[in-house]
Amino acid sequence: MEVICNNKTMEIEVKTTLSDLLRILGYRNTVAVFINGKQLLTSQIEGYVIHEKDNIKIIRILGGG
């Protein structure tokens, strides 16, 4: 199925979870994720099943001071 991830169209398997996609793309747990403009809580990322045409924005969280 087709989704948009960080402004790029990509094909993924049906029933792919967000945590699967993060693993595929090489992200670690320190990310903020927006689905169709709405931010997900960290607790929602693991079980979220991606849907056709979802617009996914993944932002790495950087520490600093």
mmCIF file of the N, C-alpha and C atoms, coordinates in Angstrom:
data_MODEL
# 
_entry.id   MODEL 
# 
loop_
_atom_site.group_PDB 
_atom_site.id 
_atom_site.type_symbol 
_atom_site.label_atom_id 
_atom_site.label_alt_id 
_atom_site.label_comp_id 
_atom_site.label_asym_id 
_atom_site.label_entity_id 
_atom_site.label_seq_id 
_atom_site.pdbx_PDB_ins_code 
_atom_site.Cartn_x 
_atom_site.Cartn_y 
_atom_site.Cartn_z 
_atom_site.occupancy 
_atom_site.B_iso_or_equiv 
_atom_site.pdbx_formal_charge 
_atom_site.auth_seq_id 
_atom_site.auth_comp_id 
_atom_site.auth_asym_id 
_atom_site.auth_atom_id 
_atom_site.pdbx_PDB_model_num 
ATOM 1   N N  . MET A 1 1  ? 0.837  -1.169 0.000  1.00 0.00 ? 1  MET A N  1 
ATOM 2   C CA . MET A 1 1  ? 0.000  0.000  0.000  1.00 0.00 ? 1  MET A CA 1 
ATOM 3   C C  . MET A 1 1  ? 0.888  1.239  0.000  1.00 0.00 ? 1  MET A C  1 
ATOM 4   N N  . GLU A 1 2  ? 0.323  2.359  -0.387 1.00 0.00 ? 2  GLU A N  1 
ATOM 5   C CA . GLU A 1 2  ? 1.082  3.588  -0.544 1.00 0.00 ? 2  GLU A CA 1 
ATOM 6   C C  . GLU A 1 2  ? 0.840  4.546  0.625  1.00 0.00 ? 2  GLU A C  1 
ATOM 7   N N  . VAL A 1 3  ? 1.944  5.079  1.173  1.00 0.00 ? 3  VAL A N  1 
ATOM 8   C CA . VAL A 1 3  ? 1.877  6.092  2.227  1.00 0.00 ? 3  VAL A CA 1 
ATOM 9   C C  . VAL A 1 3  ? 2.866  7.202  1.885  1.00 0.00 ? 3  VAL A C  1 
ATOM 10  N N  . ILE A 1 4  ? 2.746  8.311  2.580  1.00 0.00 ? 4  ILE A N  1 
ATOM 11  C CA . ILE A 1 4  ? 3.709  9.394  2.441  1.00 0.00 ? 4  ILE A CA 1 
ATOM 12  C C  . ILE A 1 4  ? 4.459  9.491  3.768  1.00 0.00 ? 4  ILE A C  1 
ATOM 13  N N  . CYS A 1 5  ? 5.772  9.388  3.696  1.00 0.00 ? 5  CYS A N  1 
ATOM 14  C CA . CYS A 1 5  ? 6.596  9.452  4.895  1.00 0.00 ? 5  CYS A CA 1 
ATOM 15  C C  . CYS A 1 5  ? 7.653  10.537 4.694  1.00 0.00 ? 5  CYS A C  1 
ATOM 16  N N  . ASN A 1 6  ? 7.603  11.562 5.526  1.00 0.00 ? 6  ASN A N  1 
ATOM 17  C CA . ASN A 1 6  ? 8.522  12.701 5.422  1.00 0.00 ? 6  ASN A CA 1 
ATOM 18  C C  . ASN A 1 6  ? 8.552  13.254 4.001  1.00 0.00 ? 6  ASN A C  1 
ATOM 19  N N  . ASN A 1 7  ? 7.361  13.467 3.451  1.00 0.00 ? 7  ASN A N  1 
ATOM 20  C CA . ASN A 1 7  ? 7.153  14.066 2.129  1.00 0.00 ? 7  ASN A CA 1 
ATOM 21  C C  . ASN A 1 7  ? 7.607  13.199 0.962  1.00 0.00 ? 7  ASN A C  1 
ATOM 22  N N  . LYS A 1 8  ? 7.824  11.900 1.185  1.00 0.00 ? 8  LYS A N  1 
ATOM 23  C CA . LYS A 1 8  ? 8.194  10.982 0.110  1.00 0.00 ? 8  LYS A CA 1 
ATOM 24  C C  . LYS A 1 8  ? 7.177  9.849  0.052  1.00 0.00 ? 8  LYS A C  1 
ATOM 25  N N  . THR A 1 9  ? 6.698  9.551  -1.137 1.00 0.00 ? 9  THR A N  1 
ATOM 26  C CA . THR A 1 9  ? 5.765  8.443  -1.316 1.00 0.00 ? 9  THR A CA 1 
ATOM 27  C C  . THR A 1 9  ? 6.546  7.133  -1.239 1.00 0.00 ? 9  THR A C  1 
ATOM 28  N N  . MET A 1 10 ? 5.984  6.173  -0.504 1.00 0.00 ? 10 MET A N  1 
ATOM 29  C CA . MET A 1 10 ? 6.638  4.871  -0.416 1.00 0.00 ? 10 MET A CA 1 
ATOM 30  C C  . MET A 1 10 ? 5.603  3.760  -0.338 1.00 0.00 ? 10 MET A C  1 
ATOM 31  N N  . GLU A 1 11 ? 6.003  2.573  -0.734 1.00 0.00 ? 11 GLU A N  1 
ATOM 32  C CA . GLU A 1 11 ? 5.154  1.389  -0.681 1.00 0.00 ? 11 GLU A CA 1 
ATOM 33  C C  . GLU A 1 11 ? 5.545  0.556  0.534  1.00 0.00 ? 11 GLU A C  1 
ATOM 34  N N  . ILE A 1 12 ? 4.545  0.162  1.311  1.00 0.00 ? 12 ILE A N  1 
ATOM 35  C CA . ILE A 1 12 ? 4.785  -0.718 2.452  1.00 0.00 ? 12 ILE A CA 1 
ATOM 36  C C  . ILE A 1 12 ? 3.761  -1.845 2.436  1.00 0.00 ? 12 ILE A C  1 
ATOM 37  N N  . GLU A 1 13 ? 4.019  -2.873 3.198  1.00 0.00 ? 13 GLU A N  1 
ATOM 38  C CA . GLU A 1 13 ? 3.110  -4.011 3.308  1.00 0.00 ? 13 GLU A CA 1 
ATOM 39  C C  . GLU A 1 13 ? 1.840  -3.613 4.056  1.00 0.00 ? 13 GLU A C  1 
ATOM 40  N N  . VAL A 1 14 ? 0.726  -4.236 3.701  1.00 0.00 ? 14 VAL A N  1 
ATOM 41  C CA . VAL A 1 14 ? -0.522 -4.056 4.438  1.00 0.00 ? 14 VAL A CA 1 
ATOM 42  C C  . VAL A 1 14 ? -0.301 -4.564 5.859  1.00 0.00 ? 14 VAL A C  1 
ATOM 43  N N  . LYS A 1 15 ? -0.906 -3.923 6.840  1.00 0.00 ? 15 LYS A N  1 
ATOM 44  C CA . LYS A 1 15 ? -0.805 -4.255 8.266  1.00 0.00 ? 15 LYS A CA 1 
ATOM 45  C C  . LYS A 1 15 ? 0.563  -3.953 8.874  1.00 0.00 ? 15 LYS A C  1 
ATOM 46  N N  . THR A 1 16 ? 1.344  -3.089 8.221  1.00 0.00 ? 16 THR A N  1 
ATOM 47  C CA . THR A 1 16 ? 2.614  -2.663 8.800  1.00 0.00 ? 16 THR A CA 1 
ATOM 48  C C  . THR A 1 16 ? 2.326  -1.736 9.967  1.00 0.00 ? 16 THR A C  1 
ATOM 49  N N  . THR A 1 17 ? 2.995  -1.963 11.088 1.00 0.00 ? 17 THR A N  1 
ATOM 50  C CA . THR A 1 17 ? 2.817  -1.080 12.236 1.00 0.00 ? 17 THR A CA 1 
ATOM 51  C C  . THR A 1 17 ? 3.835  0.063  12.139 1.00 0.00 ? 17 THR A C  1 
ATOM 52  N N  . LEU A 1 18 ? 3.579  1.088  12.884 1.00 0.00 ? 18 LEU A N  1 
ATOM 53  C CA . LEU A 1 18 ? 4.489  2.226  12.899 1.00 0.00 ? 18 LEU A CA 1 
ATOM 54  C C  . LEU A 1 18 ? 5.853  1.826  13.450 1.00 0.00 ? 18 LEU A C  1 
ATOM 55  N N  . SER A 1 19 ? 5.871  0.977  14.452 1.00 0.00 ? 19 SER A N  1 
ATOM 56  C CA . SER A 1 19 ? 7.164  0.530  14.989 1.00 0.00 ? 19 SER A CA 1 
ATOM 57  C C  . SER A 1 19 ? 7.925  -0.295 13.947 1.00 0.00 ? 19 SER A C  1 
ATOM 58  N N  . ASP A 1 20 ? 7.211  -1.075 13.102 1.00 0.00 ? 20 ASP A N  1 
ATOM 59  C CA . ASP A 1 20 ? 7.861  -1.798 11.999 1.00 0.00 ? 20 ASP A CA 1 
ATOM 60  C C  . ASP A 1 20 ? 8.511  -0.813 11.034 1.00 0.00 ? 20 ASP A C  1 
ATOM 61  N N  . LEU A 1 21 ? 7.764  0.233  10.670 1.00 0.00 ? 21 LEU A N  1 
ATOM 62  C CA . LEU A 1 21 ? 8.276  1.230  9.730  1.00 0.00 ? 21 LEU A CA 1 
ATOM 63  C C  . LEU A 1 21 ? 9.496  1.940  10.304 1.00 0.00 ? 21 LEU A C  1 
ATOM 64  N N  . LEU A 1 22 ? 9.451  2.293  11.572 1.00 0.00 ? 22 LEU A N  1 
ATOM 65  C CA . LEU A 1 22 ? 10.599 2.950  12.202 1.00 0.00 ? 22 LEU A CA 1 
ATOM 66  C C  . LEU A 1 22 ? 11.831 2.051  12.148 1.00 0.00 ? 22 LEU A C  1 
ATOM 67  N N  . ARG A 1 23 ? 11.639 0.768  12.397 1.00 0.00 ? 23 ARG A N  1 
ATOM 68  C CA . ARG A 1 23 ? 12.739 -0.200 12.317 1.00 0.00 ? 23 ARG A CA 1 
ATOM 69  C C  . ARG A 1 23 ? 13.280 -0.285 10.887 1.00 0.00 ? 23 ARG A C  1 
ATOM 70  N N  . ILE A 1 24 ? 12.383 -0.371 9.903  1.00 0.00 ? 24 ILE A N  1 
ATOM 71  C CA . ILE A 1 24 ? 12.782 -0.458 8.494  1.00 0.00 ? 24 ILE A CA 1 
ATOM 72  C C  . ILE A 1 24 ? 13.603 0.756  8.091  1.00 0.00 ? 24 ILE A C  1 
ATOM 73  N N  . LEU A 1 25 ? 13.193 1.931  8.550  1.00 0.00 ? 25 LEU A N  1 
ATOM 74  C CA . LEU A 1 25 ? 13.864 3.170  8.180  1.00 0.00 ? 25 LEU A CA 1 
ATOM 75  C C  . LEU A 1 25 ? 15.083 3.487  9.040  1.00 0.00 ? 25 LEU A C  1 
ATOM 76  N N  . GLY A 1 26 ? 15.345 2.677  10.063 1.00 0.00 ? 26 GLY A N  1 
ATOM 77  C CA . GLY A 1 26 ? 16.542 2.843  10.883 1.00 0.00 ? 26 GLY A CA 1 
ATOM 78  C C  . GLY A 1 26 ? 16.425 3.856  12.005 1.00 0.00 ? 26 GLY A C  1 
ATOM 79  N N  . TYR A 1 27 ? 15.207 4.195  12.398 1.00 0.00 ? 27 TYR A N  1 
ATOM 80  C CA . TYR A 1 27 ? 15.015 5.122  13.513 1.00 0.00 ? 27 TYR A CA 1 
ATOM 81  C C  . TYR A 1 27 ? 15.051 4.366  14.830 1.00 0.00 ? 27 TYR A C  1 
ATOM 82  N N  . ARG A 1 28 ? 15.522 5.048  15.854 1.00 0.00 ? 28 ARG A N  1 
ATOM 83  C CA . ARG A 1 28 ? 15.486 4.490  17.209 1.00 0.00 ? 28 ARG A CA 1 
ATOM 84  C C  . ARG A 1 28 ? 14.247 5.005  17.916 1.00 0.00 ? 28 ARG A C  1 
ATOM 85  N N  . ASN A 1 29 ? 14.124 4.760  19.188 1.00 0.00 ? 29 ASN A N  1 
ATOM 86  C CA . ASN A 1 29 ? 12.922 5.134  19.938 1.00 0.00 ? 29 ASN A CA 1 
ATOM 87  C C  . ASN A 1 29 ? 12.793 6.629  20.210 1.00 0.00 ? 29 ASN A C  1 
ATOM 88  N N  . THR A 1 30 ? 13.823 7.399  19.965 1.00 0.00 ? 30 THR A N  1 
ATOM 89  C CA . THR A 1 30 ? 13.781 8.828  20.288 1.00 0.00 ? 30 THR A CA 1 
ATOM 90  C C  . THR A 1 30 ? 13.282 9.641  19.094 1.00 0.00 ? 30 THR A C  1 
ATOM 91  N N  . VAL A 1 31 ? 12.007 9.468  18.772 1.00 0.00 ? 31 VAL A N  1 
ATOM 92  C CA . VAL A 1 31 ? 11.401 10.198 17.668 1.00 0.00 ? 31 VAL A CA 1 
ATOM 93  C C  . VAL A 1 31 ? 10.025 10.725 18.084 1.00 0.00 ? 31 VAL A C  1 
ATOM 94  N N  . ALA A 1 32 ? 9.617  11.777 17.410 1.00 0.00 ? 32 ALA A N  1 
ATOM 95  C CA . ALA A 1 32 ? 8.236  12.259 17.516 1.00 0.00 ? 32 ALA A CA 1 
ATOM 96  C C  . ALA A 1 32 ? 7.576  11.888 16.194 1.00 0.00 ? 32 ALA A C  1 
ATOM 97  N N  . VAL A 1 33 ? 6.342  11.396 16.256 1.00 0.00 ? 33 VAL A N  1 
ATOM 98  C CA . VAL A 1 33 ? 5.658  10.948 15.050 1.00 0.00 ? 33 VAL A CA 1 
ATOM 99  C C  . VAL A 1 33 ? 4.307  11.638 14.929 1.00 0.00 ? 33 VAL A C  1 
ATOM 100 N N  . PHE A 1 34 ? 4.047  12.140 13.739 1.00 0.00 ? 34 PHE A N  1 
ATOM 101 C CA . PHE A 1 34 ? 2.766  12.752 13.414 1.00 0.00 ? 34 PHE A CA 1 
ATOM 102 C C  . PHE A 1 34 ? 2.118  11.924 12.307 1.00 0.00 ? 34 PHE A C  1 
ATOM 103 N N  . ILE A 1 35 ? 0.857  11.580 12.488 1.00 0.00 ? 35 ILE A N  1 
ATOM 104 C CA . ILE A 1 35 ? 0.092  10.875 11.468 1.00 0.00 ? 35 ILE A CA 1 
ATOM 105 C C  . ILE A 1 35 ? -1.032 11.803 11.032 1.00 0.00 ? 35 ILE A C  1 
ATOM 106 N N  . ASN A 1 36 ? -1.045 12.150 9.764  1.00 0.00 ? 36 ASN A N  1 
ATOM 107 C CA . ASN A 1 36 ? -2.062 13.041 9.203  1.00 0.00 ? 36 ASN A CA 1 
ATOM 108 C C  . ASN A 1 36 ? -2.200 14.330 10.030 1.00 0.00 ? 36 ASN A C  1 
ATOM 109 N N  . GLY A 1 37 ? -1.047 14.850 10.483 1.00 0.00 ? 37 GLY A N  1 
ATOM 110 C CA . GLY A 1 37 ? -1.030 16.114 11.208 1.00 0.00 ? 37 GLY A CA 1 
ATOM 111 C C  . GLY A 1 37 ? -1.256 16.023 12.700 1.00 0.00 ? 37 GLY A C  1 
ATOM 112 N N  . LYS A 1 38 ? -1.515 14.838 13.221 1.00 0.00 ? 38 LYS A N  1 
ATOM 113 C CA . LYS A 1 38 ? -1.776 14.672 14.657 1.00 0.00 ? 38 LYS A CA 1 
ATOM 114 C C  . LYS A 1 38 ? -0.632 13.888 15.308 1.00 0.00 ? 38 LYS A C  1 
ATOM 115 N N  . GLN A 1 39 ? -0.060 14.470 16.379 1.00 0.00 ? 39 GLN A N  1 
ATOM 116 C CA . GLN A 1 39 ? 1.051  13.810 17.047 1.00 0.00 ? 39 GLN A CA 1 
ATOM 117 C C  . GLN A 1 39 ? 0.566  12.615 17.850 1.00 0.00 ? 39 GLN A C  1 
ATOM 118 N N  . LEU A 1 40 ? 1.320  11.515 17.737 1.00 0.00 ? 40 LEU A N  1 
ATOM 119 C CA . LEU A 1 40 ? 1.012  10.328 18.528 1.00 0.00 ? 40 LEU A CA 1 
ATOM 120 C C  . LEU A 1 40 ? 1.812  10.363 19.820 1.00 0.00 ? 40 LEU A C  1 
ATOM 121 N N  . LEU A 1 41 ? 1.232  9.830  20.873 1.00 0.00 ? 41 LEU A N  1 
ATOM 122 C CA . LEU A 1 41 ? 1.962  9.647  22.121 1.00 0.00 ? 41 LEU A CA 1 
ATOM 123 C C  . LEU A 1 41 ? 2.934  8.498  21.931 1.00 0.00 ? 41 LEU A C  1 
ATOM 124 N N  . THR A 1 42 ? 4.002  8.494  22.691 1.00 0.00 ? 42 THR A N  1 
ATOM 125 C CA . THR A 1 42 ? 4.982  7.414  22.602 1.00 0.00 ? 42 THR A CA 1 
ATOM 126 C C  . THR A 1 42 ? 4.316  6.055  22.801 1.00 0.00 ? 42 THR A C  1 
ATOM 127 N N  . SER A 1 43 ? 3.347  5.978  23.698 1.00 0.00 ? 43 SER A N  1 
ATOM 128 C CA . SER A 1 43 ? 2.657  4.717  23.974 1.00 0.00 ? 43 SER A CA 1 
ATOM 129 C C  . SER A 1 43 ? 1.798  4.248  22.802 1.00 0.00 ? 43 SER A C  1 
ATOM 130 N N  . GLN A 1 44 ? 1.442  5.138  21.884 1.00 0.00 ? 44 GLN A N  1 
ATOM 131 C CA . GLN A 1 44 ? 0.616  4.781  20.735 1.00 0.00 ? 44 GLN A CA 1 
ATOM 132 C C  . GLN A 1 44 ? 1.427  4.267  19.552 1.00 0.00 ? 44 GLN A C  1 
ATOM 133 N N  . ILE A 1 45 ? 2.703  4.541  19.529 1.00 0.00 ? 45 ILE A N  1 
ATOM 134 C CA . ILE A 1 45 ? 3.544  4.196  18.379 1.00 0.00 ? 45 ILE A CA 1 
ATOM 135 C C  . ILE A 1 45 ? 3.619  2.692  18.170 1.00 0.00 ? 45 ILE A C  1 
ATOM 136 N N  . GLU A 1 46 ? 3.830  1.929  19.216 1.00 0.00 ? 46 GLU A N  1 
ATOM 137 C CA . GLU A 1 46 ? 4.043  0.479  19.101 1.00 0.00 ? 46 GLU A CA 1 
ATOM 138 C C  . GLU A 1 46 ? 2.881  -0.221 18.401 1.00 0.00 ? 46 GLU A C  1 
ATOM 139 N N  . GLY A 1 47 ? 1.661  0.083  18.767 1.00 0.00 ? 47 GLY A N  1 
ATOM 140 C CA . GLY A 1 47 ? 0.523  -0.658 18.240 1.00 0.00 ? 47 GLY A CA 1 
ATOM 141 C C  . GLY A 1 47 ? -0.198 -0.019 17.071 1.00 0.00 ? 47 GLY A C  1 
ATOM 142 N N  . TYR A 1 48 ? 0.264  1.148  16.599 1.00 0.00 ? 48 TYR A N  1 
ATOM 143 C CA . TYR A 1 48 ? -0.446 1.839  15.528 1.00 0.00 ? 48 TYR A CA 1 
ATOM 144 C C  . TYR A 1 48 ? -0.226 1.113  14.206 1.00 0.00 ? 48 TYR A C  1 
ATOM 145 N N  . VAL A 1 49 ? -1.317 0.709  13.556 1.00 0.00 ? 49 VAL A N  1 
ATOM 146 C CA . VAL A 1 49 ? -1.246 0.065  12.246 1.00 0.00 ? 49 VAL A CA 1 
ATOM 147 C C  . VAL A 1 49 ? -1.440 1.156  11.190 1.00 0.00 ? 49 VAL A C  1 
ATOM 148 N N  . ILE A 1 50 ? -0.500 1.238  10.270 1.00 0.00 ? 50 ILE A N  1 
ATOM 149 C CA . ILE A 1 50 ? -0.531 2.267  9.236  1.00 0.00 ? 50 ILE A CA 1 
ATOM 150 C C  . ILE A 1 50 ? -1.618 1.945  8.216  1.00 0.00 ? 50 ILE A C  1 
ATOM 151 N N  . HIS A 1 51 ? -2.307 2.989  7.771  1.00 0.00 ? 51 HIS A N  1 
ATOM 152 C CA . HIS A 1 51 ? -3.387 2.844  6.798  1.00 0.00 ? 51 HIS A CA 1 
ATOM 153 C C  . HIS A 1 51 ? -2.967 3.425  5.444  1.00 0.00 ? 51 HIS A C  1 
ATOM 154 N N  . GLU A 1 52 ? -3.623 2.966  4.397  1.00 0.00 ? 52 GLU A N  1 
ATOM 155 C CA . GLU A 1 52 ? -3.395 3.475  3.042  1.00 0.00 ? 52 GLU A CA 1 
ATOM 156 C C  . GLU A 1 52 ? -3.512 4.993  3.028  1.00 0.00 ? 52 GLU A C  1 
ATOM 157 N N  . LYS A 1 53 ? -2.568 5.652  2.381  1.00 0.00 ? 53 LYS A N  1 
ATOM 158 C CA . LYS A 1 53 ? -2.538 7.110  2.197  1.00 0.00 ? 53 LYS A CA 1 
ATOM 159 C C  . LYS A 1 53 ? -2.256 7.907  3.466  1.00 0.00 ? 53 LYS A C  1 
ATOM 160 N N  . ASP A 1 54 ? -1.851 7.246  4.569  1.00 0.00 ? 54 ASP A N  1 
ATOM 161 C CA . ASP A 1 54 ? -1.455 8.001  5.761  1.00 0.00 ? 54 ASP A CA 1 
ATOM 162 C C  . ASP A 1 54 ? -0.284 8.914  5.413  1.00 0.00 ? 54 ASP A C  1 
ATOM 163 N N  . ASN A 1 55 ? -0.294 10.104 5.983  1.00 0.00 ? 55 ASN A N  1 
ATOM 164 C CA . ASN A 1 55 ? 0.806  11.047 5.831  1.00 0.00 ? 55 ASN A CA 1 
ATOM 165 C C  . ASN A 1 55 ? 1.578  11.026 7.149  1.00 0.00 ? 55 ASN A C  1 
ATOM 166 N N  . ILE A 1 56 ? 2.781  10.473 7.108  1.00 0.00 ? 56 ILE A N  1 
ATOM 167 C CA . ILE A 1 56 ? 3.579  10.232 8.313  1.00 0.00 ? 56 ILE A CA 1 
ATOM 168 C C  . ILE A 1 56 ? 4.754  11.200 8.335  1.00 0.00 ? 56 ILE A C  1 
ATOM 169 N N  . LYS A 1 57 ? 4.934  11.856 9.465  1.00 0.00 ? 57 LYS A N  1 
ATOM 170 C CA . LYS A 1 57 ? 6.069  12.762 9.649  1.00 0.00 ? 57 LYS A CA 1 
ATOM 171 C C  . LYS A 1 57 ? 6.854  12.238 10.850 1.00 0.00 ? 57 LYS A C  1 
ATOM 172 N N  . ILE A 1 58 ? 8.128  11.942 10.642 1.00 0.00 ? 58 ILE A N  1 
ATOM 173 C CA . ILE A 1 58 ? 8.984  11.423 11.710 1.00 0.00 ? 58 ILE A CA 1 
ATOM 174 C C  . ILE A 1 58 ? 10.081 12.448 11.974 1.00 0.00 ? 58 ILE A C  1 
ATOM 175 N N  . ILE A 1 59 ? 10.187 12.851 13.246 1.00 0.00 ? 59 ILE A N  1 
ATOM 176 C CA . ILE A 1 59 ? 11.174 13.858 13.637 1.00 0.00 ? 59 ILE A CA 1 
ATOM 177 C C  . ILE A 1 59 ? 12.065 13.265 14.719 1.00 0.00 ? 59 ILE A C  1 
ATOM 178 N N  . ARG A 1 60 ? 13.366 13.294 14.487 1.00 0.00 ? 60 ARG A N  1 
ATOM 179 C CA . ARG A 1 60 ? 14.302 12.806 15.505 1.00 0.00 ? 60 ARG A CA 1 
ATOM 180 C C  . ARG A 1 60 ? 14.376 13.816 16.640 1.00 0.00 ? 60 ARG A C  1 
ATOM 181 N N  . ILE A 1 61 ? 14.357 13.317 17.850 1.00 0.00 ? 61 ILE A N  1 
ATOM 182 C CA . ILE A 1 61 ? 14.476 14.179 19.023 1.00 0.00 ? 61 ILE A CA 1 
ATOM 183 C C  . ILE A 1 61 ? 15.947 14.232 19.411 1.00 0.00 ? 61 ILE A C  1 
ATOM 184 N N  . LEU A 1 62 ? 16.472 15.445 19.445 1.00 0.00 ? 62 LEU A N  1 
ATOM 185 C CA . LEU A 1 62 ? 17.885 15.638 19.787 1.00 0.00 ? 62 LEU A CA 1 
ATOM 186 C C  . LEU A 1 62 ? 17.989 16.296 21.141 1.00 0.00 ? 62 LEU A C  1 
ATOM 187 N N  . GLY A 1 63 ? 18.921 15.823 21.937 1.00 0.00 ? 63 GLY A N  1 
ATOM 188 C CA . GLY A 1 63 ? 19.161 16.438 23.233 1.00 0.00 ? 63 GLY A CA 1 
ATOM 189 C C  . GLY A 1 63 ? 20.232 17.510 23.107 1.00 0.00 ? 63 GLY A C  1 
ATOM 190 N N  . GLY A 1 64 ? 20.265 18.357 24.040 1.00 0.00 ? 64 GLY A N  1 
ATOM 191 C CA . GLY A 1 64 ? 21.302 19.392 23.997 1.00 0.00 ? 64 GLY A CA 1 
ATOM 192 C C  . GLY A 1 64 ? 21.100 20.362 25.153 1.00 0.00 ? 64 GLY A C  1 
ATOM 193 N N  . GLY A 1 65 ? 21.960 21.296 25.203 1.00 0.00 ? 65 GLY A N  1 
ATOM 194 C CA . GLY A 1 65 ? 21.829 22.240 26.285 1.00 0.00 ? 65 GLY A CA 1 
ATOM 195 C C  . GLY A 1 65 ? 22.729 23.420 26.116 1.00 0.00 ? 65 GLY A C  1 
# 
